[in-house]
Amino acid sequence: MGFVPHDCRVVAIEMGGASLVDYKHHERCIYLLGAEDYGLPRDVVGKCHTLVSIPSIRTESYNVAVAGSLAMYDRMAKNGG
């Protein structure tokens, strides 16, 4: 995976990972979100430090814009906004 700044975590937001509810966001991180139809390629997910999933009740997954918004809102809420 290309250049990642020092002390920066690469976080895949994709189905099958640890729940976002329990996830502790790092101070410095890059979030990767996959395409809505195929998600992130497995080789990309394998190079990430963490795989995080967003729980859902009525749908299998969220579209990429909603998933990104939820992840950023969660980050802001947990880090004191």
C-alpha positions in Angstrom: 0.0 0.0 0.0 1.4 3.4 -1.0 2.9 5.9 1.4 1.3 6.0 4.9 2.5 8.8 7.2 4.4 7.9 10.4 2.3 6.6 13.3 -0.8 6.5 11.1 -3.2 3.5 11.2 -5.0 2.3 8.1 -8.6 1.3 8.9 -10.8 -0.7 6.5 -14.5 0.0 7.0 -16.0 -3.1 5.6 -18.4 -5.9 6.5 -16.9 -8.7 8.6 -14.8 -6.7 11.0 -14.9 -5.6 14.6 -17.9 -3.5 15.5 -17.6 0.2 15.2 -19.6 0.4 18.5 -16.6 -0.9 20.4 -13.8 0.6 18.2 -11.4 3.1 19.7 -10.3 5.5 17.0 -6.6 6.3 16.9 -5.5 9.9 16.8 -3.9 9.5 13.3 -5.6 7.2 10.9 -6.7 6.8 7.3 -10.1 5.2 6.7 -10.6 3.1 3.5 -14.2 2.4 2.3 -14.9 0.1 -0.6 -17.2 0.4 -3.6 -20.8 -0.3 -2.8 -21.1 -3.3 -5.0 -17.8 -5.2 -4.3 -16.3 -3.6 -1.2 -12.6 -3.4 -0.7 -10.3 -5.9 -2.4 -9.2 -8.7 0.0 -5.5 -7.8 -0.6 -6.1 -4.2 0.4 -8.0 -5.3 3.6 -5.1 -7.6 4.4 -2.7 -4.7 4.4 -4.9 -2.6 6.8 -4.1 -2.4 10.5 -7.8 -2.9 11.4 -11.0 -4.0 9.9 -14.1 -2.3 11.3 -17.8 -2.9 10.5 -20.8 -0.7 11.1 -23.7 -2.6 12.6 -27.0 -2.5 10.8 -30.5 -3.8 11.6 -32.4 -3.6 8.4 -29.8 -3.7 5.6 -26.7 -5.8 5.0 -24.5 -2.8 4.4 -24.6 1.0 3.9 -23.7 3.0 0.8 -20.3 4.4 0.9 -21.3 8.0 1.7 -23.5 6.9 4.6 -20.8 4.5 5.9 -18.1 7.3 5.8 -20.5 9.7 7.6 -21.3 7.2 10.3 -17.6 6.4 10.9 -16.6 10.1 11.1 -19.6 10.9 13.4 -18.5 8.0 15.6 -15.0 9.3 15.7 -16.1 12.8 16.6 -18.5 11.6 19.3 -16.0 9.3 21.0 -13.2 11.9 20.9 -15.2 14.7 22.4 -16.3 16.4 19.2 
